[in-house]
Amino acid sequence: MEGLIMTAQLLLGLSILVGVHEFGHLIAAKAFGMRVEKYSIGFPPKIWGFQYGETEYSFGAIPLGGFVKISGMIDESLDTESMSAEPEEWEFRAKPAWQRLIVMMGGIIVNVITGIIIFVFLVYSNGNSFVPKEELNKHGIVAYELGQEIGLQSGDVILKVNGKDYDRFSDLRSMDVLFADQPTYKVQRGDSVFDLAFPEGFLNKLTDKKYKDRFIAPRFPYEVGQVIAGTAAADGGLKAKDKILTINNEPALYFDQLKEILTSNADSNVVATVKRADNTTETLTFKVSSEGTIGFQPRPLINYQHDEYTFGEAIPIGTTQAFNVVWANIKGLGKIFSGDVAVSKSLSGPIRIAQMFGGTWDWNKFWNMTGLLSMVLAFMNFLPIPALDGGHVVFLTYEIVSGQKPSDKFLENAQKVGMVILLSLMVFAFFNDIVQTIF
């Protein structure tokens, strides 16, 4: 069932984004009097469609893309048969270069607008919840495997990032930190204050799926929330609002301490010292499951800050968030070319994108992922690769600057080369997804 939900969210998100992208080309072409022969969400074979005016609108059976066919344009269809005749006034090739440039930019522009709108409405409707620095540093951080690798320990207090102050926990993993040439944390441990530098190649590990969520997290004390009936916690007498002080005489005041102790005592009996809601103390015995649990939901005792925004306030914040996605992709691409990040770790195909949507239907997460993908799609389409919009933009910019139009034969061959590059990337991404998912 989870697989079906992942697939459904991926297909719906891509259909929306491809639809608005191709609509951007279509509306720009029609605005300049060009004839649009076809508009398709998905690639052939066609499964449904209708004719409206001069344009056939359809859905294709292969849902990982779409296209518009504009008369007189050499595109992915490679339909060059009519290009030998004199251009008609309603053809793409008959229009001035600046108009053709706007048509090719139309899809990118609409994807950017779509991404901004989605992020603005998410900010407006949800606000923003976060752990502020002051709250985080009451208890410090939890250092998982990757955090320990750079020298962090659970309970460390991070004072500065790259020599600068910060506002919230998410700043510790922001792109300014991860993509810096030499990221550093200023750390307080007890009475000592020192700098920790990220080792070379660390970013490559951080993008590895097996280390997902294994870097750092806010450390928090907790109390018992819901006790699940029929579990060791219920049978052992644990109650809501209890606070577990120790297990087998080891401190368990923080949830990470509790998890570590329970995991190391899986399938064993443990003795816990518990402080009740009335401040009395009791000793309870529990049988830990093979998964390292006893059967209760923790209630974190940490104060999140929540900010609400008016629609006017949400516009610049949402716009900034949208363009941060593009900036992160630019920096990430630079890290790939510099060798700091492996292509196999950073390039995601349909399988891993579906996994990012998740196996439960959450509209907030769906729209957040769709907004992110809209900005990524705009960025990827702007890359100067023939067969992408960015390739057409390069050739049209050359024509505007030089006054000379590349020959139709050159454009046809460039389109073929671009399609080979894109198909190779798609095949690589698909099989890389399989390898990364299995291993």
C-alpha positions in Angstrom: 0.0 0.0 0.0 2.9 2.4 0.8 4.3 1.8 -2.6 1.0 2.7 -4.3 0.8 5.9 -2.3 4.4 6.9 -3.1 3.7 6.2 -6.8 0.4 8.1 -6.8 2.0 11.1 -5.2 4.9 11.1 -7.6 2.6 10.8 -10.7 0.2 13.5 -9.4 3.1 15.9 -8.5 4.9 15.3 -11.9 1.6 15.7 -13.8 1.0 19.1 -12.2 4.5 20.3 -12.8 4.7 19.0 -16.4 1.3 20.4 -17.1 2.1 23.9 -15.9 5.6 23.8 -17.6 4.3 22.9 -21.0 1.4 25.4 -20.5 4.1 28.1 -20.1 5.4 27.2 -23.6 1.9 27.0 -25.0 0.6 30.3 -23.7 3.7 32.2 -24.8 3.6 30.6 -28.3 -0.1 31.4 -28.7 0.5 35.0 -27.5 2.9 35.6 -30.3 0.6 34.0 -32.9 2.4 30.6 -33.3 0.5 27.5 -34.0 0.6 24.9 -31.3 -0.2 21.5 -32.8 0.0 19.3 -29.7 0.0 19.7 -25.9 0.6 16.5 -24.0 1.1 15.5 -20.3 3.1 12.3 -20.6 4.7 10.7 -23.6 3.0 8.6 -26.3 1.2 6.3 -26.7 -1.8 8.6 -26.2 -4.4 7.2 -23.8 -6.9 10.1 -24.0 -7.2 13.4 -25.7 -9.4 16.0 -27.5 -9.1 18.7 -30.1 -9.7 22.3 -29.3 -9.1 24.8 -32.0 -5.8 24.1 -33.7 -4.4 22.2 -30.7 -4.7 18.6 -29.7 -4.7 18.2 -25.9 -3.8 14.7 -24.6 -2.5 12.5 -21.8 0.3 10.0 -22.7 0.9 6.5 -21.2 4.4 7.3 -20.0 3.9 9.9 -17.2 7.5 11.0 -16.7 7.4 14.1 -18.8 5.4 15.9 -21.5 5.7 18.2 -24.5 4.2 20.8 -26.7 4.6 20.6 -30.5 4.9 24.1 -32.0 4.8 24.4 -35.8 8.2 25.2 -37.4 10.3 24.2 -34.4 12.9 21.5 -34.2 12.1 19.7 -31.0 12.3 16.2 -29.4 9.9 14.9 -32.1 12.7 15.6 -34.7 9.9 16.2 -37.2 12.0 18.1 -39.8 10.0 17.2 -42.9 8.3 20.5 -43.2 11.5 22.6 -42.5 12.6 22.6 -46.1 9.6 24.7 -47.2 9.4 28.5 -46.8 8.3 29.4 -43.2 4.7 30.4 -42.7 3.9 33.4 -40.6 2.4 31.3 -37.8 5.5 29.1 -37.5 8.0 29.3 -34.7 11.0 29.8 -37.1 9.3 32.7 -38.7 9.1 34.8 -35.5 11.8 37.2 -34.2 14.5 35.6 -32.0 13.3 37.5 -28.9 9.8 36.1 -29.2 11.2 32.6 -29.7 13.4 33.1 -26.6 10.4 34.1 -24.5 8.5 31.0 -25.7 11.5 28.7 -24.7 11.7 30.5 -21.3 7.9 30.2 -20.8 8.0 26.7 -19.1 10.9 27.7 -16.8 9.2 31.0 -15.8 5.9 29.2 -15.0 7.7 26.5 -13.0 9.4 29.3 -10.9 6.1 31.1 -10.4 4.4 27.8 -9.4 7.2 27.0 -6.9 7.0 30.5 -5.4 3.2 30.3 -5.1 3.3 26.9 -3.4 6.0 28.0 -0.9 4.2 31.3 -0.1 0.9 29.5 0.6 2.7 26.9 2.7 4.3 29.6 4.8 1.0 31.5 5.1 -1.1 28.4 6.0 1.4 26.6 8.3 3.7 29.3 9.7 7.0 28.0 10.9 7.9 25.8 13.9 11.5 25.5 15.0 13.8 24.9 17.9 15.5 28.3 18.7 19.1 28.4 19.6 18.4 29.4 23.2 16.2 26.3 23.7 18.5 24.0 21.8 21.5 25.0 24.0 19.7 24.2 27.3 20.4 20.6 26.6 22.8 20.5 23.6 22.6 18.2 20.6 22.5 14.4 20.1 25.5 13.3 18.1 24.8 10.2 15.9 27.4 8.3 13.9 28.3 11.2 11.5 28.3 13.7 14.3 30.6 11.6 16.3 32.8 11.2 13.2 33.6 14.9 13.2 34.2 14.8 17.0 30.8 15.8 18.4 29.4 14.2 21.5 25.8 14.1 22.8 25.3 17.1 25.1 27.7 19.4 23.2 26.5 23.0 22.8 27.1 24.5 19.4 27.8 28.2 19.8 28.6 29.4 16.3 28.6 28.1 12.7 31.4 29.0 10.4 32.3 31.7 12.9 28.8 33.3 12.8 25.9 33.2 15.2 22.8 31.3 14.3 19.0 31.4 15.2 17.7 27.9 15.1 18.6 24.2 14.9 18.0 24.0 11.2 20.7 26.5 10.6 23.2 23.9 11.8 22.5 21.9 8.6 21.8 24.7 6.2 23.3 24.8 2.8 25.6 27.7 3.9 27.2 25.2 6.4 27.1 22.0 4.2 28.4 23.7 1.1 31.1 25.9 2.7 34.7 25.2 1.7 35.6 24.3 5.3 32.6 24.1 7.6 33.3 24.5 11.3 31.3 24.5 14.5 32.4 26.4 17.7 31.5 23.9 20.4 31.2 24.1 24.2 31.7 20.9 26.1 31.7 21.5 29.8 34.1 24.3 30.5 35.9 23.8 27.2 35.3 25.8 24.0 36.9 24.7 20.8 36.4 24.6 17.0 35.5 21.4 15.1 36.1 21.3 11.3 34.2 18.9 9.0 36.7 16.4 7.5 37.3 16.2 3.8 34.6 14.0 2.0 32.1 14.5 4.9 29.4 16.0 2.6 29.6 12.8 0.4 28.8 10.7 3.5 26.0 13.1 4.6 24.3 12.5 1.2 24.5 8.7 1.6 21.0 7.2 2.3 22.4 4.8 4.9 23.3 7.8 7.0 19.9 9.5 6.6 19.1 11.4 9.9 22.3 10.0 11.5 24.1 13.4 11.9 22.8 15.5 14.8 19.4 16.2 16.4 18.1 18.4 19.3 18.6 16.7 22.6 15.5 16.8 24.8 14.2 15.5 28.2 10.9 13.8 28.1 8.0 12.4 30.1 5.8 9.4 29.4 2.9 10.2 27.1 0.5 7.4 26.0 1.3 4.0 27.5 0.3 1.3 25.0 -2.0 -1.4 26.4 -0.6 -4.9 26.5 3.0 -3.8 26.4 5.8 -4.2 28.9 5.4 -0.6 29.9 1.7 -1.1 30.8 2.3 -4.5 32.5 5.2 -3.0 34.5 3.1 -0.1 35.9 4.4 2.8 33.9 1.9 5.7 33.8 1.4 8.9 31.7 3.4 11.9 33.0 6.0 9.6 34.6 9.6 10.6 34.2 12.2 7.8 33.8 15.3 8.8 35.8 17.5 5.7 35.4 17.5 2.3 33.8 19.9 -0.3 35.4 21.4 2.6 37.3 22.3 4.4 34.1 20.9 8.0 33.5 17.9 8.0 31.2 16.7 11.6 31.6 17.2 12.3 27.9 15.4 10.3 25.2 18.6 9.5 23.4 20.0 8.0 26.6 16.8 5.9 27.0 17.0 4.6 23.4 20.6 3.7 23.7 20.1 1.8 27.0 17.0 0.0 25.8 18.6 -1.0 22.5 21.6 -2.4 24.3 19.3 -4.4 26.6 17.0 -5.8 23.9 15.2 -9.1 24.9 16.3 -8.5 28.6 14.7 -7.4 31.8 15.6 -3.9 33.0 15.0 -2.0 36.3 13.9 1.6 36.0 13.7 4.3 38.6 10.6 6.4 37.8 9.5 9.8 39.2 5.7 10.0 39.4 3.6 13.1 38.7 3.2 13.6 42.4 7.0 13.6 42.8 7.2 10.2 44.5 9.8 7.7 43.2 9.2 4.1 42.4 11.2 1.2 41.0 9.7 -0.7 38.1 10.8 -3.7 36.0 10.2 -4.1 32.2 11.0 -6.7 29.6 12.6 -4.9 26.6 11.4 -6.1 23.2 13.7 -7.3 20.5 13.3 -3.9 18.8 14.6 -2.1 22.0 11.2 -0.7 23.1 9.0 -1.1 26.2 5.7 0.4 24.8 5.0 4.0 25.4 4.9 7.3 23.4 7.4 9.9 24.8 6.3 13.6 25.2 9.3 15.8 24.4 9.8 18.5 27.1 11.2 21.1 24.7 9.7 24.4 23.7 9.3 24.9 20.0 8.9 28.4 18.7 6.0 28.9 16.2 5.7 32.0 14.0 2.6 32.9 12.1 2.7 35.2 9.1 0.3 37.5 7.3 0.0 36.9 3.5 2.1 39.9 2.9 4.8 38.6 5.2 4.6 35.1 3.6 5.4 36.4 0.1 9.1 37.4 0.7 9.7 34.4 3.0 8.1 31.9 0.6 10.0 33.4 -2.4 13.3 33.2 -0.5 12.6 29.6 0.4 11.8 28.8 -3.3 15.0 30.4 -4.6 17.0 28.7 -1.9 16.2 25.5 -3.6 17.7 26.8 -6.8 20.8 28.1 -5.0 21.2 24.8 -3.3 21.1 23.0 -6.6 23.7 25.4 -8.1 26.0 24.8 -5.1 25.4 21.1 -5.2 26.3 20.9 -8.9 29.5 22.7 -8.1 30.3 20.1 -5.4 29.7 17.4 -8.0 32.1 18.9 -10.5 34.7 19.5 -7.7 34.4 15.8 -6.7 33.2 16.6 -3.2 29.9 14.8 -3.8 29.5 11.6 -5.9 26.9 11.8 -8.7 25.5 8.5 -7.5 24.7 10.0 -4.1 23.1 13.2 -5.4 21.2 12.3 -8.6 17.8 10.9 -7.8 15.4 9.2 -10.3 11.7 8.4 -10.0 12.1 5.7 -7.4 14.0 7.8 -4.8 11.8 10.9 -5.6 8.7 8.7 -4.8 10.4 7.7 -1.5 10.9 11.3 -0.7 7.1 11.8 -1.0 6.6 9.0 1.6 4.2 6.1 2.0 1.5 8.1 3.8 -0.6 10.8 2.1 0.3 14.1 3.8 -0.9 17.1 1.8 1.6 19.5 3.5 4.5 17.2 2.6 3.0 16.6 -0.9 2.9 20.3 -1.7 6.3 21.0 -0.1 7.8 18.3 -2.4 5.9 19.6 -5.4 7.1 23.1 -4.8 10.7 21.9 -4.4 10.5 19.8 -7.6 9.0 22.8 -9.5 12.1 24.8 -8.7 14.4 21.9 -9.4 12.6 21.3 -12.8 13.1 25.0 -13.6 16.8 24.8 -12.7 17.4 21.6 -14.6 15.6 22.8 -17.7 17.7 26.0 -17.7 20.9 23.9 -18.0 22.6 24.6 -21.4 22.0 21.1 -22.8 20.5 20.7 -26.3 17.0 19.2 -26.1 16.4 21.1 -22.8 14.9 24.6 -22.8 18.4 25.9 -21.7 19.9 24.6 -24.9 17.4 26.5 -27.0 18.0 29.6 -24.9 21.8 29.4 -25.6 21.2 29.1 -29.4 18.7 31.9 -29.4 20.9 34.2 -27.3 23.7 33.6 -29.8 21.4 34.5 -32.6 20.2 37.7 -30.9 23.8 38.8 -30.0 25.5 37.8 -33.3 22.6 38.4 -35.7 23.2 34.9 -37.3 20.8 32.0 -36.9 22.3 28.5 -36.5 21.4 26.3 -39.4 18.4 23.9 -39.2 20.9 21.0 -39.7 23.0 22.2 -36.8 19.9 22.5 -34.6 18.7 19.0 -35.6 22.0 17.4 -34.8 22.3 19.3 -31.5 18.8 18.1 -30.6 19.9 14.5 -31.3 23.0 14.9 -29.1 21.0 16.4 -26.4 18.4 13.6 -26.4 21.2 11.0 -26.2 22.6 12.9 -23.1 19.2 13.1 -21.5 18.3 9.5 -22.2 21.7 8.4 -20.8 21.0 10.5 -17.6 17.5 9.0 -17.2 18.8 5.4 -17.6 21.7 6.2 -15.1 19.3 7.8 -12.6 16.8 4.8 -12.8 19.4 2.1 -12.3 21.2 4.2 -9.7 17.9 4.4 -7.8 17.7 0.6 -7.9 21.3 0.2 -6.6 20.9 2.9 -3.9 17.5 1.4 -2.8 18.8 -2.2 -2.6 22.2 -1.4 -1.1 
